[in-house]
Amino acid sequence: MGKYIFVTGGVVSSAGKGVTAAAIGKLLKERGFDVSIQKLDPYINVDPGTMSPYQHGEVFVLDDGSETDLDLGHYERFIDTSLNAMCNVTTGQIYSEVISQERRGDYLGGTIQVIPHITNEIKRRIGLVPQTMKTDVVIVEVGGTVGDIESLPFLEAIRQMRSDVGRNNTMYVHVTWLPHIAATGELKTKPTQHSVRELRSIGIQPDVIIARSDYPIAEELREKIALFCDVEAREVIPLTTCKILYEVPLVLEREGLGEITLGRLGLIRRRAPDWSEWEKLVASGDSDKSKVRIALVGKYVELQDAYMSVREALRHATLAVGADVEILWLHSTDLEKGKGWKDLESAHGIIVPGGFGSRGVEGKIAAARFARQKKVPYLGLCLGMQVMVIEFGRHVLGSESVNSTEFDRNTSHPVIDLLPEQGSITEMGGTMRLGLYPCKLLPGSIAAEAYGQELVEERHRHRFEFKNIYREILGEHGMVFSGLSPDDRLVEITEFSDHPFMLGCQFHPEFLSRPNNPHPLFQSFLEKAVERAQEVRQEESEALSESSS
């Protein structure tokens, strides 16, 4: 019989359910258990693949090509396990399946209702996780907050799970927010009390309450929450906002949540947790390091969650390289208007991440041109590689008409174009090149030296590709095609032979970066950015010495 931990949220959204679920998974992994984590999302979209980043943040892609919620990125980074399509379930998927079964006549003319048909399908999807993955414990996060109308079927389904799999095989964790009243300097527990009362009214009694706050939580508040919410004081876990995201498991460990979880689920610890490497990881974030400025040139920078994995991959690399990175969030449309160039020019490295649509593309192309001409380390991700190719194509061919057919269908030089098999596709969702694909590396190239191997696999999410008829002319002028598909058909990585580090990849390396195992491309890029920062500081120091003498 499987073990299940259900994580719900109260008071406000974005209180940290996803990170909490991931951290609980880390607690169990450290004790020797195999863990999988699933996200139940209440929205009616089939998946977030067609949703604007402004609406939902980044779309996180799994090995199997599933387009999922950004919380799955947190899950994978914390438990270091590749998840699958069963780990992100939406209301849209549930209703689509139930309606299709009804149309086929599977219900023999019965009336289809939320209970039991929708809730049964939700429970079936939960049960698919241990069937498709090796796991001892499944952690299930329910999106939204208690009281949301759209969440009710999911909450009813997880309530029923306690009867279905047994009380000793389930645990309910409720994450709430304690608001701070500035006028009185108080943290208030009343919203948490109301949230738990709402949860109990639908039949779920939380076993553990995670009390989130930006301020320290006094012991009397912990006891007050325990009294009013019918849990023991030790089962109220204070979780103050951490400076470094990866400190959360350490905080939960210190508060005893790991052993509480084992006791609640009747599990016997397989090994003693060893947090030494994780503690080094967190401690390294507080140490004095080289200061490096990295410009992230994107089109959704108003919502930094749109680049969550890029930010975290860069953070992983900083911990490995020993650098203190300041990210300069530059809007690509501002560059088009002449704004933000002072920040770009002060950067020691430039990252251009992925994106869709023509808005802001010329700003990204301008950033790539600046990086090429000024020899600034550059890492282009997906669209970031494509704008690097467009910019160099304009330089080589001497024509501003060089473009991608995504942005100009009538361009005379389509250096980026649709694959023939993509031309007939009319639906948007799930129709791109998605998931894990192999890439062979050119020996002696920057990419090969970074990876230290000849063949790698990376996650993709795109529809447009490099057009091969331009390989020869661009190659003659210094572009190196250092990563290709095994059949040589698709260009996966481009770089320049006369540049310290200007590399673009058609895939998304940020999706495979881990805290204790940073992605090689991010690490190599940051090493070059550190070198440039040191060179700039040396030049500034020499100039200052000359002027003073």
C-alpha positions as CSV (number, residue, x, y, z in Angstrom):
1,M,0.0,0.0,0.0
2,G,1.4,3.4,-1.0
3,K,2.0,6.3,1.3
4,Y,0.5,9.7,0.4
5,I,1.2,13.3,1.7
6,F,-1.4,15.9,0.6
7,V,-0.3,19.5,0.7
8,T,-3.0,22.2,0.7
9,G,-2.8,26.0,1.0
10,G,-4.8,28.6,2.9
11,V,-5.1,32.4,3.4
12,V,-3.3,33.4,0.2
13,S,-1.8,31.8,-2.9
14,S,1.9,31.9,-3.5
15,A,2.6,31.2,0.2
16,G,5.1,28.5,-0.7
17,K,3.1,25.2,-1.1
18,G,5.3,24.1,-4.0
19,V,8.6,24.7,-2.2
20,T,7.2,23.1,1.0
21,A,6.1,20.0,-0.9
22,A,9.6,19.8,-2.5
23,A,11.3,20.3,0.8
24,I,9.2,17.5,2.4
25,G,10.3,15.3,-0.4
26,K,13.9,16.2,0.3
27,L,13.4,15.2,4.0
28,L,12.2,11.8,3.0
29,K,14.9,11.4,0.3
30,E,17.6,12.0,3.0
31,R,16.0,9.2,5.0
32,G,16.4,6.7,2.1
33,F,13.0,6.8,0.6
34,D,12.0,7.1,-3.1
35,V,9.7,10.1,-3.5
36,S,7.5,11.4,-6.3
37,I,5.6,14.7,-6.2
38,Q,2.4,15.5,-8.1
39,K,0.7,18.9,-8.7
40,L,-3.1,19.1,-9.0
41,D,-4.0,22.3,-10.8
42,P,-7.6,23.6,-10.7
43,Y,-7.5,25.5,-13.9
44,I,-9.5,24.2,-16.9
45,N,-6.6,24.5,-19.4
46,V,-5.3,21.0,-20.3
47,D,-1.8,22.2,-19.4
48,P,0.0,25.5,-19.0
49,G,1.6,25.2,-22.5
50,T,-0.7,27.7,-24.1
51,M,-0.8,30.1,-21.2
52,S,0.9,33.4,-21.1
53,P,3.9,33.6,-18.8
54,Y,2.3,36.7,-17.2
55,Q,-0.6,34.4,-16.2
56,H,1.3,31.4,-15.0
57,G,5.0,32.0,-14.9
58,E,7.3,29.6,-16.8
59,V,6.3,26.3,-18.4
60,F,8.5,23.6,-17.1
61,V,9.1,20.7,-19.5
62,L,9.8,17.1,-18.4
63,D,11.9,14.4,-20.1
64,D,8.7,12.9,-21.7
65,G,7.8,16.3,-23.2
66,S,5.0,17.2,-20.8
67,E,4.4,20.9,-20.4
68,T,3.9,21.4,-16.7
69,D,3.5,23.9,-13.9
70,L,6.7,25.7,-12.7
71,D,6.3,23.9,-9.3
72,L,7.5,20.7,-10.9
73,G,10.8,22.5,-11.4
74,H,11.0,23.0,-7.7
75,Y,10.2,19.3,-7.1
76,E,12.9,18.0,-9.5
77,R,15.5,20.4,-8.2
78,F,14.9,19.4,-4.5
79,I,14.4,15.6,-4.9
80,D,16.7,15.2,-7.9
81,T,14.3,12.9,-9.7
82,S,12.9,13.1,-13.2
83,L,9.1,13.3,-13.0
84,N,6.6,12.3,-15.7
85,A,3.3,13.4,-17.3
86,M,1.3,11.9,-14.4
87,C,2.9,14.4,-12.0
88,N,0.8,17.4,-13.3
89,V,-2.9,17.0,-13.4
90,T,-5.4,19.7,-14.3
91,T,-9.1,20.2,-14.2
92,G,-9.0,20.3,-18.0
93,Q,-7.5,16.9,-18.2
94,I,-9.9,15.4,-15.7
95,Y,-13.1,16.7,-17.4
96,S,-11.7,15.9,-20.9
97,E,-11.2,12.3,-19.9
98,V,-14.6,11.9,-18.1
99,I,-16.5,13.5,-21.0
100,S,-14.7,11.3,-23.6
101,Q,-15.7,8.2,-21.6
102,E,-19.3,9.4,-21.5
103,R,-19.3,10.0,-25.2
104,R,-18.0,6.4,-25.8
105,G,-20.8,5.1,-23.6
106,D,-18.5,3.8,-20.9
107,Y,-20.9,4.9,-18.1
108,L,-23.8,2.8,-19.7
109,G,-26.2,5.8,-19.8
110,G,-25.6,6.9,-16.2
111,T,-25.8,10.5,-15.0
112,I,-22.3,11.9,-14.8
113,Q,-21.6,13.9,-11.6
114,V,-18.7,15.5,-9.8
115,I,-19.1,12.9,-7.2
116,P,-18.3,10.1,-7.9
117,H,-17.1,10.4,-11.5
118,I,-14.9,13.5,-11.4
119,T,-13.4,12.6,-8.0
120,N,-12.8,9.0,-9.1
121,E,-10.9,10.2,-12.1
122,I,-8.8,12.5,-9.8
123,K,-8.0,9.5,-7.5
124,R,-7.2,7.4,-10.5
125,R,-4.7,10.0,-11.7
126,I,-3.1,10.1,-8.2
127,G,-2.8,6.3,-8.2
128,L,-1.0,6.4,-11.6
129,V,2.1,8.0,-10.0
130,P,3.2,5.0,-8.0
131,Q,2.2,2.8,-11.0
132,T,4.4,4.6,-13.4
133,M,7.3,5.6,-11.1
134,K,9.4,3.9,-8.5
135,T,8.3,5.5,-5.3
136,D,7.6,4.8,-1.6
137,V,5.8,8.1,-0.9
138,V,3.7,10.3,-3.3
139,I,3.4,13.9,-2.3
140,V,0.4,15.6,-3.8
141,E,0.1,19.4,-3.9
142,V,-3.3,20.9,-4.5
143,G,-3.1,24.2,-6.3
144,G,-4.9,27.3,-5.1
145,T,-6.3,27.8,-1.6
146,V,-9.0,26.2,0.5
147,G,-12.2,28.0,-0.3
148,D,-11.7,28.3,-4.0
149,I,-14.7,26.9,-5.9
150,E,-12.5,25.2,-8.5
151,S,-10.5,23.3,-5.9
152,L,-13.4,21.6,-4.3
153,P,-13.4,18.4,-6.4
154,F,-9.7,17.9,-5.7
155,L,-10.1,18.5,-2.0
156,E,-13.0,16.0,-1.9
157,A,-10.9,13.5,-3.8
158,I,-8.0,13.7,-1.3
159,R,-10.5,13.5,1.6
160,Q,-11.7,10.2,0.2
161,M,-8.1,8.9,-0.2
162,R,-7.9,8.5,3.6
163,S,-10.7,5.9,3.5
164,D,-9.4,4.3,0.3
165,V,-5.8,3.7,1.3
166,G,-6.1,3.8,5.1
167,R,-5.5,6.4,7.8
168,N,-1.9,5.3,8.4
169,N,-1.0,5.8,4.7
170,T,-2.1,9.4,4.5
171,M,-0.9,12.7,5.9
172,Y,-2.4,16.2,5.4
173,V,-0.1,19.2,5.5
174,H,-1.7,22.7,5.4
175,V,0.4,25.7,4.4
176,T,-0.9,29.0,5.7
177,W,0.2,32.6,5.8
178,L,0.5,34.7,9.0
179,P,-0.1,38.4,8.0
180,H,1.9,41.1,9.7
181,I,0.1,44.2,10.9
182,A,2.6,47.0,10.6
183,A,0.7,49.4,12.8
184,T,0.8,47.1,15.8
185,G,3.8,45.0,14.9
186,E,1.8,41.8,15.3
187,L,1.5,38.5,13.4
188,K,-2.2,37.4,13.2
189,T,-3.3,33.8,13.4
190,K,-7.0,34.4,12.8
191,P,-6.7,33.9,9.0
192,T,-5.0,30.5,9.6
193,Q,-7.8,29.5,12.1
194,H,-10.4,30.4,9.5
195,S,-8.5,28.5,6.7
196,V,-8.3,25.3,8.9
197,R,-11.9,25.6,9.8
198,E,-12.8,25.7,6.1
199,L,-10.7,22.7,5.5
200,R,-12.3,20.8,8.4
201,S,-15.7,21.7,7.2
202,I,-15.1,19.6,4.1
203,G,-13.8,16.7,6.1
204,I,-10.0,17.2,6.2
205,Q,-8.2,17.6,9.5
206,P,-4.6,18.7,8.9
207,D,-2.0,16.6,10.6
208,V,0.6,19.4,10.3
209,I,0.3,23.1,9.8
210,I,3.2,25.0,8.1
211,A,2.9,28.6,9.4
212,R,4.6,30.9,6.8
213,S,5.7,34.4,7.7
214,D,8.2,37.1,6.9
215,Y,8.8,37.6,10.6
216,P,9.8,35.2,13.4
217,I,6.9,33.3,15.0
218,A,6.8,33.4,18.8
219,E,6.1,30.1,20.7
220,E,2.9,31.5,22.1
221,L,1.5,31.9,18.5
222,R,2.5,28.4,17.7
223,E,0.6,27.2,20.8
224,K,-2.4,29.3,19.9
225,I,-2.6,27.9,16.4
226,A,-2.3,24.4,17.9
227,L,-5.1,25.1,20.4
228,F,-7.6,26.5,17.8
229,C,-6.7,24.1,15.0
230,D,-6.7,20.8,17.0
231,V,-3.1,19.8,16.4
232,E,-0.1,19.4,18.8
233,A,2.2,22.4,19.2
234,R,5.1,20.4,17.7
235,E,2.9,19.9,14.6
236,V,2.7,23.6,14.0
237,I,5.9,24.2,12.0
238,P,7.1,27.9,11.8
239,L,8.6,28.7,8.4
240,T,10.0,32.2,8.2
241,T,11.0,33.4,4.7
242,C,14.5,32.2,3.9
243,K,17.2,34.2,2.2
244,I,18.1,31.2,0.1
245,L,15.3,28.9,-1.2
246,Y,17.4,25.8,-0.5
247,E,17.5,26.6,3.2
248,V,13.8,25.5,3.6
249,P,14.5,21.7,4.0
250,L,17.1,22.6,6.7
251,V,14.5,24.7,8.6
252,L,11.9,22.0,8.4
253,E,14.5,19.4,9.6
254,R,15.4,21.6,12.6
255,E,11.7,21.8,13.4
256,G,11.3,18.0,13.5
257,L,9.1,17.6,10.4
258,G,11.1,14.7,9.1
259,E,10.5,12.5,12.1
260,I,6.9,13.7,12.5
261,T,6.3,12.6,8.9
262,L,7.8,9.1,9.5
263,G,5.7,8.7,12.6
264,R,2.5,9.8,11.0
265,L,3.0,7.4,8.0
266,G,4.4,4.5,10.0
267,L,7.7,4.5,8.2
268,I,11.0,3.3,9.6
269,R,14.0,5.4,8.7
270,R,16.3,3.6,6.2
271,R,19.3,5.8,6.9
272,A,20.3,8.8,9.0
273,P,19.9,12.0,7.0
274,D,23.2,13.6,6.0
275,W,22.7,17.3,5.4
276,S,26.4,18.2,5.1
277,E,26.4,18.8,1.3
278,W,23.1,20.7,1.5
279,E,24.4,22.8,4.4
280,K,27.5,23.7,2.3
281,L,25.3,24.7,-0.5
282,V,23.3,27.1,1.6
283,A,26.4,28.4,3.4
284,S,28.1,29.2,0.2
285,G,25.3,31.6,-0.6
286,D,26.3,33.8,2.3
287,S,30.1,33.9,1.7
288,D,32.0,36.7,0.2
289,K,32.6,36.1,-3.5
290,S,33.5,37.8,-6.8
291,K,30.8,40.3,-7.8
292,V,29.4,39.6,-11.3
293,R,26.6,41.3,-13.2
294,I,24.6,39.2,-15.5
295,A,22.0,40.9,-17.9
296,L,19.0,38.7,-18.5
297,V,17.3,40.2,-21.6
298,G,13.7,38.9,-21.8
299,K,10.3,40.0,-22.7
300,Y,8.5,38.9,-19.5
301,V,10.9,40.3,-16.9
302,E,8.0,42.1,-15.1
303,L,7.2,38.6,-13.7
304,Q,10.5,37.0,-12.8
305,D,8.7,33.6,-12.3
306,A,8.6,33.5,-16.1
307,Y,12.3,32.7,-15.9
308,M,12.3,30.7,-12.7
309,S,14.5,27.8,-14.0
310,V,16.9,30.2,-15.7
311,R,17.3,32.1,-12.4
312,E,17.8,29.0,-10.4
313,A,20.3,27.4,-12.9
314,L,22.3,30.6,-12.7
315,R,22.1,30.4,-8.9
316,H,23.4,26.8,-9.0
317,A,26.3,27.9,-11.1
318,T,27.2,30.8,-8.8
319,L,27.4,28.3,-5.9
320,A,29.8,26.1,-7.9
321,V,31.9,28.9,-9.3
322,G,32.0,31.0,-6.2
323,A,30.5,34.2,-7.5
324,D,28.0,36.7,-6.2
325,V,25.7,37.3,-9.1
326,E,23.6,40.4,-9.6
327,I,20.9,39.8,-12.2
328,L,20.0,42.8,-14.3
329,W,16.5,42.2,-15.5
330,L,16.3,44.0,-18.8
331,H,13.2,44.2,-20.9
332,S,14.1,43.6,-24.6
333,T,11.5,46.1,-25.8
334,D,13.2,48.8,-23.7
335,L,16.5,48.1,-25.6
336,E,14.5,48.7,-28.8
337,K,13.6,52.2,-27.4
338,G,17.1,53.0,-26.4
339,K,16.5,52.3,-22.7
340,G,18.5,50.0,-20.5
341,W,21.7,50.1,-22.5
342,K,23.8,51.5,-19.6
343,D,22.9,48.4,-17.6
344,L,23.6,46.1,-20.6
345,E,27.0,47.7,-21.2
346,S,27.9,47.3,-17.5
347,A,27.1,43.5,-17.6
348,H,29.9,40.9,-17.4
349,G,27.7,38.4,-19.1
350,I,24.4,38.3,-21.1
351,I,21.7,35.6,-21.1
352,V,18.9,35.7,-23.7
353,P,16.2,33.2,-22.7
354,G,13.4,31.6,-24.6
355,G,10.1,33.2,-25.7
356,F,7.4,33.3,-28.4
357,G,6.1,36.0,-30.7
358,S,7.7,39.0,-32.3
359,R,7.4,41.5,-29.5
360,G,10.8,42.5,-28.2
361,V,12.8,40.3,-30.6
362,E,14.7,43.2,-32.1
363,G,15.9,44.1,-28.6
364,K,17.2,40.5,-28.1
365,I,18.9,40.7,-31.5
366,A,20.6,44.0,-30.4
367,A,21.8,42.3,-27.2
368,A,23.3,39.5,-29.2
369,R,25.0,42.0,-31.6
370,F,26.5,43.8,-28.6
371,A,27.8,40.6,-27.1
372,R,29.4,39.5,-30.3
373,Q,31.0,42.8,-31.1
374,K,32.2,43.6,-27.5
375,K,33.3,39.9,-26.8
376,V,30.9,39.8,-23.8
377,P,30.1,36.2,-22.6
378,Y,26.7,35.2,-24.0
379,L,24.4,32.3,-23.4
380,G,21.4,32.0,-25.7
381,L,18.6,29.6,-24.7
382,C,16.2,28.4,-27.4
383,L,15.0,31.7,-28.9
384,G,18.3,33.1,-27.5
385,M,20.1,30.9,-30.0
386,Q,17.8,31.8,-32.8
387,V,18.4,35.6,-32.4
388,M,22.1,34.9,-32.2
389,V,21.8,33.3,-35.6
390,I,19.6,36.0,-37.0
391,E,22.0,38.7,-35.9
392,F,25.1,37.0,-37.3
393,G,23.1,36.3,-40.5
394,R,22.4,40.0,-41.0
395,H,26.1,40.7,-40.4
396,V,27.3,38.1,-42.9
397,L,24.7,38.6,-45.6
398,G,24.6,42.4,-45.2
399,S,20.8,42.5,-45.0
400,E,18.4,43.5,-42.3
401,S,15.8,41.2,-44.0
402,V,17.5,38.1,-42.4
403,N,14.9,36.8,-40.0
404,S,12.9,33.9,-38.7
405,T,9.6,33.0,-40.4
406,E,8.1,33.1,-36.9
407,F,8.5,36.9,-37.0
408,D,8.5,37.6,-40.8
409,R,6.8,35.1,-43.0
410,N,8.0,36.8,-46.1
411,T,11.7,37.2,-45.2
412,S,14.1,36.7,-48.1
413,H,16.6,35.0,-45.8
414,P,14.8,32.6,-43.4
415,V,17.8,31.4,-41.3
416,I,15.2,30.1,-38.8
417,D,12.2,28.3,-40.2
418,L,9.6,25.6,-39.4
419,L,10.4,22.0,-40.0
420,P,8.4,20.6,-42.9
421,E,6.3,18.3,-40.5
422,Q,5.4,21.4,-38.5
423,G,3.8,23.2,-41.4
424,S,0.5,21.4,-41.3
425,I,-0.1,21.8,-37.5
426,T,-3.0,24.0,-36.6
427,E,-3.4,23.4,-32.8
428,M,-1.0,25.1,-30.4
429,G,-1.0,22.8,-27.3
430,G,1.6,20.1,-27.1
431,T,2.6,20.2,-30.8
432,M,6.2,21.5,-30.6
433,R,9.4,19.6,-30.4
434,L,9.1,18.7,-26.7
435,G,11.1,16.7,-24.2
436,L,14.4,14.9,-24.2
437,Y,16.4,14.7,-27.4
438,P,20.0,13.5,-28.0
439,C,22.8,15.9,-29.1
440,K,26.3,15.0,-30.3
441,L,29.0,17.4,-29.7
442,L,31.9,18.6,-31.8
443,P,35.2,17.6,-30.2
444,G,37.3,20.5,-29.1
445,S,34.4,22.9,-29.1
446,I,33.3,25.1,-26.2
447,A,30.3,23.0,-25.8
448,A,32.2,19.7,-25.7
449,E,34.7,21.1,-23.2
450,A,31.9,22.3,-21.0
451,Y,30.1,18.9,-21.0
452,G,33.2,16.7,-21.0
453,Q,31.4,14.1,-23.1
454,E,30.5,13.5,-26.7
455,L,26.7,12.8,-26.5
456,V,24.2,14.5,-24.2
457,E,20.4,14.6,-23.9
458,E,18.5,17.9,-23.3
459,R,14.9,19.0,-23.0
460,H,13.4,21.0,-25.8
461,R,10.3,23.3,-26.2
462,H,10.2,25.0,-29.6
463,R,8.8,24.7,-33.1
464,F,11.3,26.7,-35.3
465,E,14.7,25.4,-36.2
466,F,17.9,26.5,-37.9
467,K,17.6,26.3,-41.7
468,N,20.4,24.1,-42.9
469,I,21.0,25.8,-46.3
470,Y,22.7,28.6,-44.3
471,R,25.2,26.3,-42.5
472,E,27.9,26.7,-45.1
473,I,28.0,30.4,-45.5
474,L,27.6,31.2,-41.8
475,G,30.2,28.5,-41.0
476,E,32.7,30.1,-43.4
477,H,32.5,33.3,-41.4
478,G,33.1,31.8,-38.0
479,M,29.9,30.2,-36.7
480,V,30.6,26.7,-35.3
481,F,27.8,24.2,-35.2
482,S,29.1,22.4,-32.2
483,G,26.0,20.4,-31.4
484,L,23.9,18.4,-33.9
485,S,21.2,15.7,-33.7
486,P,22.8,12.3,-34.2
487,D,21.6,12.2,-37.8
488,D,23.1,15.7,-38.5
489,R,19.7,17.0,-39.5
490,L,19.1,19.5,-36.7
491,V,21.4,22.2,-35.3
492,E,21.3,22.1,-31.5
493,I,24.2,24.3,-30.5
494,T,26.0,27.2,-32.2
495,E,29.0,29.1,-31.0
496,F,31.8,31.3,-32.4
497,S,35.4,30.4,-32.9
498,D,36.7,33.9,-32.2
499,H,34.8,34.7,-29.1
500,P,35.6,33.8,-25.5
501,F,32.1,32.4,-24.9
502,M,29.2,33.1,-27.2
503,L,27.0,30.0,-27.3
504,G,23.4,29.4,-28.2
505,C,21.5,26.2,-27.7
506,Q,18.2,25.2,-29.2
507,F,17.2,23.4,-26.0
508,H,16.6,24.5,-22.4
509,P,19.5,23.5,-20.3
510,E,18.0,25.3,-17.3
511,F,15.5,22.5,-16.9
512,L,18.2,19.9,-16.0
513,S,20.2,22.1,-13.6
514,R,20.3,21.0,-9.9
515,P,21.6,22.7,-6.8
516,N,24.4,20.3,-6.2
517,N,24.9,19.6,-9.9
518,P,24.8,22.8,-11.9
519,H,24.3,22.6,-15.7
520,P,27.7,22.6,-17.5
521,L,26.7,25.3,-19.9
522,F,25.6,27.7,-17.1
523,Q,28.8,26.9,-15.1
524,S,31.1,27.5,-18.1
525,F,29.2,30.7,-19.0
526,L,29.6,32.0,-15.5
527,E,33.2,31.1,-15.3
528,K,33.8,33.3,-18.4
529,A,31.7,36.1,-16.9
530,V,33.8,36.0,-13.7
531,E,37.0,36.3,-15.9
532,R,35.5,39.3,-17.7
533,A,34.5,40.9,-14.4
534,Q,38.1,40.5,-13.1
535,E,39.5,41.9,-16.4
536,V,37.2,44.9,-16.2
537,R,38.1,45.6,-12.5
538,Q,41.8,45.3,-13.4
539,E,41.4,47.8,-16.3
540,E,39.5,50.2,-14.0
541,S,42.2,49.9,-11.3
542,E,45.0,50.6,-13.8
543,A,43.1,53.5,-15.3
544,L,42.6,54.9,-11.8
545,S,46.3,54.5,-11.0
546,E,47.3,56.3,-14.2
547,S,45.0,59.2,-13.5
548,S,46.1,59.6,-9.9
549,S,49.8,59.6,-10.9
